[in-house]
Amino acid sequence: MTRILAWLTAIAAWGCMFCALSLAQALVERQAFHVAKIAKASGEYEITQAPDKASLPMAQRIEGQFFKKGNFERIEWTVGGRTATLQWRIRSGSGLPVRDGEPVFIQPRELRAPLETGMRLRLVRMSFPTGYYLVVYDKRGELIGVLEIIWNT
């Protein structure tokens, strides 16, 4: 009888652990971009070409293409038959560790103003190796939002 009770206790503990892990994972996915706002950046960039507001829908993950050329990097995607481009110049640190021409996904996690030329981007690594956050600051240094960049290597 004691063994059966011990096994039932162990099974219940494992079940509770898996339930807690699944709930915590969903919370981390929803809140991780808030942590990116205060995390240490590995690179800083300046936007040299910004897409119009309609080209970057908030609640949607967009598939695009990443390109590098010297000190400039850009992501291009198509929305409604039109090509949109987000291009930046590396000011300090390293660029995105993505190969030229590789497909990427971009999703605005929070964006309180449209992207404009001259805004700054800070690169913050996600908790998994193929994703980064681009934390967006306006020209005065105020936090505007966070873009999520994910690619498949």
N, CA, C and O of each residue as an XYZ file, in Angstrom:
612
protein
N       0.814     -1.195      0.000
C       0.000      0.000      0.000
C       0.859      1.260      0.000
O       0.525      2.252     -0.649
N       1.980      1.209      0.745
C       2.880      2.353      0.821
C       3.529      2.623     -0.529
O       3.713      3.777     -0.917
N       3.874      1.567     -1.236
C       4.481      1.742     -2.565
C       3.507      2.388     -3.544
O       3.881      3.282     -4.304
N       2.289      1.944     -3.522
C       1.288      2.511     -4.429
C       1.097      3.989     -4.121
O       1.019      4.805     -5.039
N       1.021      4.343     -2.845
C       0.882      5.743     -2.450
C       2.097      6.568     -2.871
O       1.955      7.717     -3.289
N       3.292      5.983     -2.761
C       4.519      6.682     -3.176
C       4.518      6.913     -4.683
O       4.869      8.000     -5.143
N       4.124      5.897     -5.458
C       4.069      6.050     -6.904
C       3.014      7.075     -7.318
O       3.258      7.878     -8.219
N       1.867      7.059     -6.684
C       0.841      8.049     -6.994
C       1.307      9.464     -6.658
O       1.003     10.408     -7.388
N       2.037      9.614     -5.565
C       2.585     10.920     -5.201
C       3.609     11.379     -6.228
O       3.613     12.545     -6.620
N       4.473     10.478     -6.664
C       5.488     10.817     -7.667
C       4.839     11.207     -8.993
O       5.254     12.177     -9.628
N       3.827     10.459     -9.408
C       3.138     10.765    -10.664
C       2.434     12.118    -10.565
O       2.464     12.895    -11.520
N       1.810     12.407     -9.441
C       1.145     13.695     -9.251
C       2.162     14.838     -9.269
O       1.899     15.895     -9.842
N       3.315     14.629     -8.645
C       4.359     15.666     -8.641
C       4.863     15.925    -10.053
O       5.030     17.083    -10.438
N       5.111     14.876    -10.836
C       5.553     15.049    -12.219
C       4.490     15.768    -13.045
O       4.811     16.647    -13.846
N       3.230     15.398    -12.851
C       2.145     16.058    -13.573
C       2.071     17.543    -13.252
O       1.896     18.369    -14.148
N       2.205     17.883    -11.978
C       2.193     19.299    -11.573
C       3.383     20.047    -12.175
O       3.249     21.197    -12.592
N       4.551     19.390    -12.220
C       5.742     20.030    -12.781
C       5.551     20.329    -14.278
O       5.881     21.421    -14.742
N       5.021     19.361    -15.020
C       4.813     19.584    -16.457
C       3.749     20.653    -16.706
O       3.873     21.441    -17.644
N       2.721     20.686    -15.886
C       1.696     21.721    -16.007
C       2.299     23.100    -15.747
O       2.036     24.045    -16.490
N       3.107     23.215    -14.693
C       3.742     24.498    -14.360
C       4.700     24.939    -15.471
O       4.748     26.121    -15.811
N       5.463     23.997    -16.038
C       6.382     24.338    -17.127
C       5.632     24.845    -18.360
O       6.056     25.815    -18.988
N       4.541     24.204    -18.702
C       3.790     24.654    -19.885
C       3.187     26.034    -19.661
O       3.160     26.847    -20.585
N       2.704     26.315    -18.459
C       2.161     27.642    -18.170
C       3.267     28.697    -18.131
O       3.068     29.821    -18.593
N       4.415     28.346    -17.590
C       5.527     29.303    -17.524
C       6.061     29.622    -18.915
O       6.421     30.768    -19.182
N       6.120     28.637    -19.804
C       6.610     28.867    -21.163
C       5.737     29.872    -21.892
O       6.246     30.746    -22.593
N       4.412     29.752    -21.728
C       3.503     30.704    -22.378
C       3.708     32.111    -21.812
O       3.661     33.088    -22.560
N       3.934     32.223    -20.514
C       4.178     33.531    -19.904
C       5.476     34.135    -20.405
O       5.533     35.329    -20.702
N       6.518     33.325    -20.503
C       7.809     33.811    -20.993
C       7.686     34.295    -22.429
O       8.245     35.336    -22.774
N       6.976     33.572    -23.266
C       6.806     33.995    -24.652
C       6.052     35.316    -24.757
O       6.350     36.127    -25.634
N       5.077     35.542    -23.874
C       4.310     36.788    -23.916
C       5.075     37.969    -23.343
O       4.880     39.099    -23.792
N       5.943     37.736    -22.361
C       6.569     38.823    -21.631
C       8.050     39.031    -21.934
O       8.633     40.000    -21.448
N       8.674     38.165    -22.712
C      10.118     38.247    -22.932
C      10.542     39.564    -23.565
O      11.623     40.064    -23.253
N       9.739     40.136    -24.434
C      10.145     41.379    -25.082
C      10.196     42.539    -24.095
O      10.895     43.522    -24.342
N       9.471     42.447    -22.979
C       9.581     43.486    -21.945
C      10.955     43.450    -21.285
O      11.513     44.493    -20.947
N      11.492     42.259    -21.105
C      12.831     42.102    -20.529
C      13.882     42.658    -21.485
O      14.894     43.205    -21.046
N      13.645     42.521    -22.786
C      14.602     43.013    -23.785
C      14.808     44.517    -23.674
O      15.871     45.020    -24.039
N      13.814     45.243    -23.178
C      13.918     46.697    -23.060
C      15.026     47.126    -22.095
O      15.616     48.193    -22.260
N      15.306     46.296    -21.091
C      16.304     46.664    -20.080
C      17.575     45.821    -20.170
O      18.535     46.067    -19.440
N      17.586     44.826    -21.064
C      18.742     43.937    -21.185
C      19.910     44.635    -21.880
O      19.739     45.644    -22.564
N      21.092     44.072    -21.688
C      22.304     44.602    -22.313
C      22.295     44.303    -23.816
O      22.038     43.174    -24.236
N      22.574     45.314    -24.598
C      22.565     45.172    -26.059
C      23.939     44.747    -26.570
O      24.966     45.128    -26.009
N      23.946     43.951    -27.643
C      25.210     43.543    -28.252
C      25.531     44.355    -29.501
O      26.584     44.167    -30.112
N      24.644     45.241    -29.876
C      24.886     46.107    -31.031
C      23.909     47.265    -31.039
O      22.808     47.179    -30.494
N      24.334     48.354    -31.671
C      23.462     49.521    -31.798
C      23.490     49.977    -33.248
O      24.549     50.044    -33.872
N      22.300     50.293    -33.782
C      22.152     50.636    -35.188
C      21.356     51.920    -35.341
O      20.696     52.377    -34.408
N      21.433     52.495    -36.540
C      20.634     53.670    -36.880
C      19.838     53.364    -38.139
O      20.400     52.922    -39.142
N      18.533     53.597    -38.088
C      17.665     53.315    -39.235
C      17.976     54.301    -40.348
O      17.941     55.513    -40.138
N      18.283     53.781    -41.537
C      18.556     54.628    -42.696
C      17.412     54.596    -43.712
O      17.301     55.490    -44.550
N      16.569     53.576    -43.639
C      15.389     53.501    -44.494
C      14.309     52.778    -43.709
O      14.518     51.656    -43.247
N      13.149     53.419    -43.555
C      12.065     52.858    -42.759
C      10.859     52.552    -43.641
O      10.584     53.286    -44.589
N      10.137     51.474    -43.336
C       8.913     51.176    -44.085
C       7.779     52.084    -43.629
O       7.826     52.653    -42.539
N       6.761     52.215    -44.473
C       5.601     53.001    -44.033
C       4.798     52.195    -43.012
O       4.973     50.983    -42.888
N       3.927     52.873    -42.293
C       3.192     52.268    -41.183
C       2.344     51.068    -41.617
O       2.240     50.089    -40.878
N       1.748     51.131    -42.790
C       0.881     50.052    -43.273
C       1.655     48.791    -43.627
O       1.067     47.713    -43.716
N       2.969     48.908    -43.831
C       3.782     47.762    -44.231
C       4.227     46.895    -43.066
O       4.838     45.847    -43.276
N       3.928     47.315    -41.835
C       4.379     46.588    -40.654
C       3.194     46.354    -39.717
O       3.064     47.033    -38.699
N       2.318     45.381    -40.063
C       1.152     45.129    -39.221
C       1.557     44.605    -37.840
O       2.469     43.787    -37.724
N       0.872     45.081    -36.798
C       1.265     44.785    -35.419
C       1.079     43.330    -35.012
O       1.992     42.748    -34.427
N      -0.034     42.738    -35.291
C      -0.343     41.417    -34.749
C       0.052     40.287    -35.679
O      -0.457     39.174    -35.543
N       0.929     40.540    -36.602
C       1.225     39.544    -37.626
C       2.719     39.332    -37.767
O       3.493     40.289    -37.764
N       3.122     38.081    -37.890
C       4.513     37.754    -38.179
C       4.684     37.769    -39.691
O       3.942     37.106    -40.416
N       5.669     38.533    -40.163
C       5.879     38.737    -41.589
C       7.136     37.994    -42.022
O       8.166     38.047    -41.349
N       7.040     37.305    -43.150
C       8.207     36.605    -43.691
C       8.934     37.537    -44.642
O       8.331     38.138    -45.532
N      10.244     37.648    -44.439
C      11.043     38.525    -45.277
C      12.387     37.907    -45.604
O      12.604     36.712    -45.405
N      13.277     38.727    -46.104
C      14.620     38.310    -46.509
C      15.631     39.277    -45.899
O      15.421     40.490    -45.911
N      16.727     38.740    -45.365
C      17.762     39.545    -44.732
C      18.922     39.727    -45.703
O      19.323     38.784    -46.386
N      19.465     40.956    -45.763
C      20.593     41.250    -46.644
C      21.648     42.052    -45.892
O      21.322     42.881    -45.041
N      22.926     41.797    -46.217
C      24.058     42.543    -45.652
C      24.876     43.119    -46.790
O      25.060     42.483    -47.828
N      25.365     44.336    -46.582
C      26.288     44.927    -47.541
C      27.158     45.916    -46.773
O      26.735     47.031    -46.469
N      28.362     45.494    -46.468
C      29.277     46.343    -45.717
C      28.757     46.635    -44.323
O      28.500     45.720    -43.540
N      28.603     47.916    -44.018
C      28.148     48.366    -42.703
C      26.626     48.511    -42.640
O      26.092     48.988    -41.639
N      25.925     48.102    -43.701
C      24.471     48.239    -43.762
C      23.817     46.869    -43.785
O      24.327     45.937    -44.407
N      22.701     46.753    -43.113
C      21.896     45.539    -43.114
C      20.453     45.947    -43.372
O      20.042     47.056    -43.026
N      19.675     45.036    -43.988
C      18.283     45.354    -44.260
C      17.441     44.087    -44.294
O      17.932     42.984    -44.534
N      16.152     44.293    -44.043
C      15.165     43.230    -44.165
C      14.121     43.731    -45.142
O      13.608     44.841    -45.006
N      13.810     42.902    -46.133
C      12.790     43.239    -47.126
C      11.660     42.223    -47.031
O      11.903     41.032    -46.839
N      10.419     42.698    -47.167
C       9.265     41.821    -47.165
C       8.203     42.415    -48.074
O       8.283     43.582    -48.456
N       7.207     41.604    -48.420
C       6.139     42.039    -49.314
C       4.815     42.032    -48.566
O       4.445     41.037    -47.942
N       4.103     43.158    -48.638
C       2.778     43.283    -48.034
C       1.853     43.910    -49.073
O       2.111     45.012    -49.559
N       0.789     43.212    -49.405
C      -0.173     43.746    -50.371
C       0.425     43.988    -51.740
O       0.018     44.923    -52.428
N       1.375     43.177    -52.152
C       1.986     43.330    -53.466
C       3.078     44.387    -53.537
O       3.678     44.579    -54.595
N       3.350     45.085    -52.421
C       4.401     46.107    -52.399
C       5.549     45.639    -51.513
O       5.336     45.000    -50.483
N       6.758     45.966    -51.928
C       7.948     45.610    -51.154
C       8.246     46.701    -50.136
O       8.287     47.886    -50.465
N       8.454     46.274    -48.892
C       8.820     47.192    -47.817
C      10.230     46.857    -47.350
O      10.644     45.699    -47.387
N      10.968     47.881    -46.908
C      12.355     47.694    -46.500
C      12.622     48.406    -45.179
O      12.245     49.562    -44.984
N      13.281     47.684    -44.281
C      13.825     48.279    -43.062
C      15.335     48.117    -43.161
O      15.846     46.998    -43.127
N      16.050     49.231    -43.282
C      17.512     49.203    -43.424
C      18.140     50.001    -42.293
O      17.606     51.025    -41.865
N      19.290     49.514    -41.813
C      20.003     50.221    -40.756
C      21.500     50.163    -40.983
O      22.018     49.299    -41.690
N      22.178     51.117    -40.354
C      23.644     51.200    -40.390
C      24.146     50.801    -39.009
O      23.596     51.230    -37.995
N      25.183     49.985    -38.972
C      25.762     49.545    -37.702
C      26.571     50.691    -37.113
O      27.522     51.165    -37.733
N      26.197     51.139    -35.914
C      26.916     52.214    -35.214
C      27.959     51.648    -34.263
O      29.073     52.165    -34.185
N      27.607     50.591    -33.540
C      28.551     49.963    -32.615
C      28.157     48.508    -32.413
O      27.018     48.115    -32.668
N      29.115     47.720    -31.952
C      28.863     46.304    -31.718
C      28.855     45.513    -33.007
O      29.462     45.899    -34.006
N      28.156     44.404    -32.960
C      28.124     43.511    -34.118
C      26.768     43.586    -34.800
O      25.786     44.052    -34.223
N      26.737     43.124    -36.023
C      25.484     43.057    -36.761
C      24.754     41.772    -36.423
O      25.229     40.971    -35.619
N      23.606     41.580    -37.037
C      22.863     40.335    -36.829
C      23.675     39.159    -37.368
O      24.261     39.265    -38.446
N      23.721     38.058    -36.653
C      24.492     36.899    -37.124
C      23.708     36.057    -38.121
O      23.641     34.835    -37.987
N      23.128     36.692    -39.102
C      22.333     36.023    -40.133
C      23.087     36.151    -41.448
O      23.646     37.203    -41.756
N      23.096     35.068    -42.219
C      23.777     35.112    -43.515
C      22.986     35.945    -44.521
O      21.762     36.049    -44.440
N      23.705     36.527    -45.459
C      23.092     37.342    -46.506
C      22.135     36.493    -47.334
O      22.486     35.394    -47.762
N      20.932     37.002    -47.556
C      19.943     36.315    -48.376
C      19.103     35.305    -47.629
O      18.259     34.648    -48.239
N      19.299     35.157    -46.346
C      18.569     34.154    -45.575
C      17.152     34.650    -45.238
O      16.972     35.834    -44.956
N      16.147     33.761    -45.264
C      14.791     34.176    -44.895
C      14.684     34.429    -43.387
O      15.294     33.721    -42.586
N      13.911     35.436    -43.018
C      13.692     35.781    -41.614
C      12.211     36.092    -41.400
O      11.461     36.319    -42.350
N      11.815     36.095    -40.142
C      10.481     36.537    -39.752
C      10.654     37.778    -38.899
O      11.536     37.827    -38.042
N       9.820     38.778    -39.127
C       9.841     40.002    -38.335
C       8.428     40.219    -37.795
O       7.441     40.077    -38.516
N       8.357     40.567    -36.501
C       7.071     40.842    -35.885
C       7.211     41.964    -34.867
O       8.015     41.864    -33.940
N       6.440     43.024    -35.031
C       6.443     44.069    -34.015
C       5.735     43.555    -32.762
O       4.560     43.193    -32.817
N       6.433     43.522    -31.657
C       5.835     43.096    -30.399
C       5.173     44.273    -29.693
O       4.182     44.114    -28.979
N       5.722     45.419    -29.902
C       5.172     46.646    -29.338
C       5.765     47.775    -30.159
O       6.981     47.827    -30.344
N       4.942     48.673    -30.650
C       5.434     49.781    -31.455
C       4.466     50.948    -31.288
O       3.357     50.917    -31.822
N       4.879     51.972    -30.552
C       3.993     53.096    -30.239
C       4.039     54.214    -31.270
O       3.238     55.147    -31.203
N       4.944     54.137    -32.203
C       5.050     55.150    -33.266
C       5.608     54.455    -34.505
O       6.303     53.446    -34.386
N       5.311     54.982    -35.689
C       5.877     54.376    -36.902
C       7.394     54.544    -36.946
O       7.937     55.511    -36.412
N       8.060     53.603    -37.579
C       9.514     53.677    -37.725
C       9.876     54.822    -38.649
O       9.202     55.064    -39.650
N      10.955     55.532    -38.304
C      11.413     56.662    -39.104
C      12.925     56.612    -39.255
O      13.625     56.010    -38.441
N      13.412     57.247    -40.298
C      14.847     57.375    -40.508
C      15.452     58.153    -39.341
O      14.895     59.160    -38.901
N      16.594     57.679    -38.844
C      17.271     58.344    -37.738
C      17.001     57.707    -36.383
O      17.720     57.982    -35.422
N      15.981     56.862    -36.288
C      15.731     56.168    -35.022
C      16.857     55.170    -34.762
O      17.531     54.718    -35.687
N      17.044     54.835    -33.494
C      18.084     53.877    -33.123
C      17.478     52.517    -32.822
O      16.339     52.414    -32.368
N      18.251     51.486    -33.081
C      17.882     50.112    -32.755
C      18.967     49.522    -31.864
O      20.154     49.724    -32.118
N      18.573     48.800    -30.829
C      19.513     48.061    -29.984
C      19.227     46.582    -30.152
O      18.071     46.162    -30.094
N      20.273     45.783    -30.360
C      20.141     44.346    -30.578
C      20.257     43.599    -29.254
O      21.260     43.730    -28.552
N      19.229     42.813    -28.908
C      19.215     42.013    -27.681
C      18.883     40.579    -28.063
O      17.904     40.335    -28.768
N      19.682     39.640    -27.607
C      19.494     38.235    -27.945
C      18.318     37.628    -27.187
O      18.101     37.915    -26.009
N      17.568     36.786    -27.888
C      16.476     36.037    -27.254
C      17.061     34.875    -26.461
O      18.273     34.661    -26.457
N      16.201     34.139    -25.802
C      16.669     32.997    -25.018
C      16.967     31.775    -25.881
O      17.508     30.792    -25.374
N      16.633     31.807    -27.161
C      17.028     30.722    -28.056
C      17.901     31.287    -29.167
O      17.802     32.472    -29.489
N      18.759     30.450    -29.760
C      19.856     30.968    -30.593
C      19.487     31.607    -31.920
O      20.327     32.305    -32.487
N      18.299     31.417    -32.446
C      18.003     31.987    -33.765
C      17.022     33.151    -33.681
O      16.235     33.364    -34.603
N      17.059     33.888    -32.608
C      16.149     35.008    -32.478
C      16.764     36.172    -31.721
O      17.552     35.987    -30.793
N      16.390     37.365    -32.135
C      16.858     38.594    -31.496
C      15.706     39.582    -31.414
O      14.735     39.492    -32.165
N      15.830     40.517    -30.495
C      14.924     41.649    -30.415
C      15.661     42.886    -30.881
O      16.832     43.075    -30.554
N      14.991     43.723    -31.635
C      15.497     45.044    -31.978
C      14.658     46.038    -31.175
O      13.489     46.270    -31.485
N      15.259     46.614    -30.154
C      14.572     47.586    -29.306
C      14.698     48.941    -29.991
O      15.806     49.379    -30.303
N      13.569     49.609    -30.227
C      13.517     50.827    -31.030
C      13.444     52.067    -30.128
O      12.616     52.141    -29.220
N      14.328     53.037    -30.398
C      14.339     54.328    -29.696
C      14.183     55.445    -30.715
O      14.716     55.362    -31.822
N      13.454     56.487    -30.342
C      13.321     57.618    -31.257
C      14.571     58.494    -31.191
O      15.529     58.173    -30.489
N      14.549     59.589    -31.921
C      15.728     60.467    -32.022
C      16.074     61.133    -30.702
O      17.220     61.533    -30.497
N      15.097     61.260    -29.798
C      15.352     61.858    -28.484
C      15.817     60.830    -27.457
O      16.179     61.194    -26.338
N      15.811     59.553    -27.827
C      16.248     58.500    -26.918
C      15.133     57.855    -26.124
O      15.405     57.102    -25.188
N      13.883     58.127    -26.471
C      12.754     57.519    -25.775
C      12.412     56.177    -26.407
O      12.477     56.020    -27.627
N      12.050     55.219    -25.577
C      11.702     53.882    -26.028
C      10.401     53.917    -26.816
O       9.391     54.427    -26.331
N      10.423     53.375    -28.031
C       9.264     53.364    -28.915
C       8.632     51.976    -28.974
O       7.407     51.858    -29.002
N       9.445     50.931    -28.993
C       8.889     49.592    -29.093
C       9.943     48.531    -29.294
O      11.138     48.778    -29.133
N       9.478     47.332    -29.652
C      10.354     46.171    -29.815
C       9.922     45.404    -31.056
O       8.738     45.128    -31.247
N      10.892     45.064    -31.894
C      10.670     44.195    -33.050
C      11.329     42.857    -32.771
O      12.429     42.808    -32.221
N      10.669     41.777    -33.145
C      11.221     40.445    -32.966
C      11.715     39.938    -34.312
O      10.989     39.994    -35.304
N      12.943     39.444    -34.349
C      13.539     38.905    -35.571
C      13.891     37.438    -35.316
O      14.635     37.132    -34.384
N      13.358     36.530    -36.142
C      13.638     35.102    -36.008
C      14.026     34.571    -37.386
O      13.438     34.956    -38.397
N      15.008     33.693    -37.416
C      15.381     33.066    -38.679
C      15.622     31.593    -38.459
O      15.806     31.142    -37.328
N      15.619     30.853    -39.538
C      15.775     29.404    -39.495
C      17.139     29.042    -40.054
O      17.378     29.204    -41.251
N      18.026     28.562    -39.220
C      19.356     28.184    -39.700
C      19.508     26.711    -39.834
O      20.572     26.233    -40.227
